[in-house]
Amino acid sequence: MPVYLDHNATTPLNSEVLEVMMPFMTDLYGNPSSVHRYGRMTRNALEQARMQVANLVGAQPAEVIFTSGGTEANNLAIRGVLANRKQSRFAISSIEHASLIAPSKFMESQGWQLDSVPVNEQGMVRPEALQTVITDNTQMLSVMAANNETGVLQDIGALLEKAKSINNDLYFHSDACQAAGKLPINFADLKLDLMSLSSHKLYGPLGAGALLVKSRVDLVPLITGGGQEKQKRSGTENLPAIVGFGAAAELAAREMQQRRTHVFELQTQLIEQLKTLQGIEIFSQQAPRLPNTVMFALQGIDGEALLMLLDKKGFAVSSGSACESGSTDASHVLLAMSVKPEIAKGAIRVSLGEQNTSDEMLQFIETLQDIKQQLTRDDR
């Protein structure tokens, strides 16, 4: 049986979530904006999902704007905020996801000055690093809660406190797509202005995400028309996916500790077994990380070649972000951590899920050892 070890790319749809979605793909087909009975029924389901998502991350339902996923949420955060701010400067961390980097580069092309916040060799943004980046003219700062490649967790509360002490008027956004559902995260307690979420990272369906937005934030919509989602995201809502997102969020909140304990035990086992391999480098070992993520490289072995050989043996892993899987470049995340390019190009990411087992970790290590020996022989 193939072994799926790429849960940071996407998770399998939970069967309970699918069951909740099914009526909205068959009998409950009304438009949530319609005032008749069919519309009211689907509107009620939409608002229930909004409440379920809000409850997962300690937000108010009114703060939840549904999007097509984390990518749209990140784009809306960057472009939607800066469109209404005085053109000046904004900053993002050097390890952000492509869906945050791309709109940032777009705003830079429109005349904004984009500043990059460095990370240390473990992949963490230190509060003191903000001192040389944030200025009185900085309009916005974005730092992801958990990195999709290394799994490194940022101390968002400490970073926000430091940023606001330098410039209290800036908006602080965090991409929490990888963190939400895996670890407790509270939008209100963190005092964030904006936060991005994604359904398919927590056993929900593809095609749904959300941007959480504080009422004080003046956000310009990217998509206009019917005025759905409080005039912030027009277009008839993808109701089956949103209902599924809500159900997945509620399930994640209920099962979080159980899931967290399970994947952490597997992560611990995997790391200990990886350490027995000669020439192994495990990234960000000294940093707090997601309980399901391990990124490593084997000295002298190309990451893409290793990925394909593992795939042939039935193991689905990643060489970094799924959104950049077509790239042969070294991971920008690892390069930002001062990892040598030749090592960074050999990186492999294993991201575990609730269906993975201890036996699969043993099988993975055995297969990795066989491939390493094969490649070593071929190089002689």
N, C-alpha and C positions, 0 to 999 in steps of 0.2 A: 504493500500500500504506500502511495506517495505520502510524504511528510511535509506539511505546510508550516514553514517557519518565517513567515513574512507578514505578521499581523500589523506592523506599523504602516505597511502599504495599504492593506485593507483587511477587514475581518470577515469571517463567514456570517451570513445572516442568521441570527438566532431563530429557531423554529417557533418560539412563542411570539416573537416579533412578527414573523411572517403571518401567523394566524390572525393577529390583530389587524394586519394590513389588508388581508384578502377581501373583506366586505367592501372596502373602498376601491377595489379594482373590479368589482362586479355590480353589486346592488346599490351601494351608496355613492352615486356618481354626480351628485349635485354640485354646482359651483358655489363655493363658500360666500361669494359676493351676492348671490341671488337671495331675494327676500322670501321666496316661497318655502314650503316645508322641506323640500330636498336641500335647498341652500342652508336653511337653519340647522339641519342635522349635521351637515358637513362643517358648518361654521363652529358648531359646538365641539366637534372632534378636533378641529384646528386649534381652538383655544385650550382644549384639554392638553394637547401636545405641547403647546406653548408653556403651560404650567408645569408639565413634567420635565421639560428641558430646563426651565428656570430653577426648579427644585433641586436638580442634580448639582447645580453650580452656585447655589446661594444667591440667585438673582430674582428680580421681580418679573412676572410675566410680561408686563408692559415694556420691559427692556429687551425682549427677544424679538429680533427681526429675522425671519426665516429666509435662507438663501438656497442656492443650488448645491452648496458645499463649502468647505473651508477655503477653497481658492477664491470664490466670489466674496466670501466674508472678509478675507484679507484685502482684496482689491477695494471693496467698499470702505473698509476702515481707512486705508491710506488715501485713496483718491477722494472719498466722500468727505473726510475731515479737512484735508488741505485745500480743497476747492473753495472753502469759505473762510480760510485764514489768510492773514497778510503774508504775501509771498516772501519767504525768508529762508529759514533752515529747518530741517527735521533730521532725526537720527534713527537708525535701526542697528541691531547687533549684527556682527559679521557672520553669524551662523544661521541666519533666518532661512526659511523655506523659500523655494523659487517663486511661490505664489505671493510672497511678500516682497521679494527682491524686485520682481518684474514691474509691479506698479510703482515701486519706489524709483526705479530707473526712469520710468515714464515721467514721473513728476520732476525728476532731475532734468529731463529733456525739455520741460516746460519752464525752466528757469529757477527751480528750487535748488538750494544747496543741500546735498545729501551727505550726512556725516555717518561714519561707521564706528560703532562701539566695539573695541577689541575684546577678545576673550583670553584667558590664560591658557596654559598648556593642557589643562584638564577640561577646557571648553566652557568655563564659567565666566560670566560677566561680574566683575567685582564692582561694588558701589563706587569705589574711588576712581574707577575708570571713567565714570560719567563726568568727573570734575573737569576733564580736559575736552570733553565733547559737547556737553550741554552749555548753552549760553542764554543770555536774556532774550535772544532772537529765535531760539528753538521753539517751534510750534507743536512738535509731536515727537514722541519716542515710542519705539516698538521693540519689545524683547519677548521672545517666545518662552512659554512656561516650561516646555520639555522639548528637547531636540529630537527630531524624527530619526536621525542617524545614530548618534551616540547614546541617546536617552538621557543626557545630562539635564538635571532640573535646575532652574534658576531661582534664586531667592527674590521673587517678584516684589514682595512686600518691602524688603530692604532697598531694592533698586528704585521703587516708586518713591519711597521716603527721601532718598538721596536726590533723585531727579527734581522732586517738588521743592526741596530745600534750596536748589539752585534757581529754578524757574517754576513758580507755583502756577503759572498760566498755561503750561504745556499740557497736551493730552497724552495719556499713557495707554497704549494698546498692547495686548498680549495675545499671541497665537497659542491657544490652549488645546488645539485639535488632538495632540498626542496625550495630553495630561488628563483631560476630562474623561471620567469613567474609570480611569486606572488608579487615580489618587484623589483624595479629597481636595477640592478647590472651591473657594468661596469668593465670588465676584464682589459682593458687598464688603466683606472683611478686608479684602485686598485694596479696596478703594480705587479699583481700575475705572477708566473711562470707557474702554471698549475691550471686548474679548471675542475671539473667533472659536467656533466649535464645528465639529464634523460628525455626521451620523455614522458613516461606515468605518470609523475608527473604534467604535464601541458596540459592534455586533448589530448595528442598524443597517438600513439600506443605503445604497449609493444614491446620489442625487438630492441630498438634503444636508443643510448645515445651518448655522445661525451666527449672526453678529449681535452680541450684547452691547447695548449702547445706553449710557447714562443720559437722563433727560436734559442735562446741561449741555450736551454735545450737539452742535449744529451740524447735521450730516446732509450732504447733497447726494441724492440718489444717482446711481449709475444707470439704472433702467427706469424710464418714465412711461406713463400711459394711464393705466387704470387706478393708480394710487393705492394699490394693496400694501400691506405691511406698514401701515401708518404713514403712507406717502413716501416710504424709504426704499421700497423695492417692488415696482409694478410687475404685473403678470399674475395670471391665475396660479395659485399655489399648487405645488406638486403634492396633493393631499395624501395619496398612499404612502409616499416616502416620508412626509412630515409626521403622519400618524405613527409610522414605524420608528422614526427618530424619537418621538415621545415615549413609545413603549420601550425602546432600547435604553433610553435615559433612565426611566423608572427602574428597569431591571438592573442596570449598572449600579444605581444607588443602593439597591437592595442587596446585591451580590458582590459589592466592591471588595470587601475584606476577604471573602472567600476566594475570589479570583486573584486578588493581590498576593495572598499567601501561597496559592498554588504556583503561580508563575515565578514568584521569588525563589521558591524552593528549586524549581527547575533552572533558573538563572544561576543560582549558587552552585548547583551540581555542574552545569555546563562550564562555568568559569574555572572551577577546580580541575576539571578534566582537560580543558584547553591549556592550562598551565603546565601540563605534562608534555606538551608538544614542544619540540625544539624549534627555536626561531619564531616563537609566537609573540605578538605584541597586542595586548588588550587595551583599548583606548579608554581614557577617562575613569580609570579604576579608583582614583582618589576623590572623585566627585560624586555627589548624590545623583542617582540615576533612576529612571523608570524601572520597576521590578521585572520587566519582561524583555529588556533590550541588552544585547551584547554586540559590540563592534570590535573586530579584530583583524589582524593581518598576519600572514605567514611570510617570513623573510624570503625574498627571491621568487615569490609566486604571484602572478598577475591575478587581480581580483576577478576580472571578467572571465578569465580561463577557468578559475576555480569555481565560479558560479555555474558555468555551463557544465562542468564535470559533475558537480553536485546535483544539478538538475537531471542529468542522465541517470544518476543513481537514485533519483526519486526524492531529492530534498530541495524544496523551494526556499531559497534565501535571496538576499538582495545585496547589491554592491553599494547601496546608499539610498537616496530618495527615489521612489518609484516614478516620480514626476520628471526625473532626469535620467532615467534608465538607458536612454539612447546615447548618452554622452560617454565618451571615452576619457574625459578629463578626470583628474584626481578630485576627490571630494573637496568642495570649498570649505566645508566645515572643518575637516582635518587640517587643511592648509592654514586656516585661521588659527588653529591650535599649534601652529609651528611644526606640524608633522612633515617630514621630508616627502617631497612629491613621489619619489619611487616607492615609499612605504604606503603613502595614502592611496596610490593606484592599486594596491593589493588588498584594500579593505573589503571585508564582508560583514554584513549586518544580519544577525539572527534576532528576530522579534517573536516572542512566544505568546501563545494564546491558551485559552481555558481547555482546549481539547488535547493539547500536547501532553506527553507522558515522560516519565523517567527513562523508560526503555528507549524511547525515541532519541533522548540525549545520548545514550550509550551508542546507539546505532549511528548517530551523526558523527560522533568522535571516531568511531571505528572506520567509517567511510572517509573521513577527513584524513586519518592516518594513511589509509590505502592510497588515496589520491596524492598525498604529499610524497610518499615513497615512489609512486609512479612518475610523477613529474621530476623528482630528483634523479631517477634513473635515466629519464629521457634527456636530461640536460648534460649527462656525462658523455 
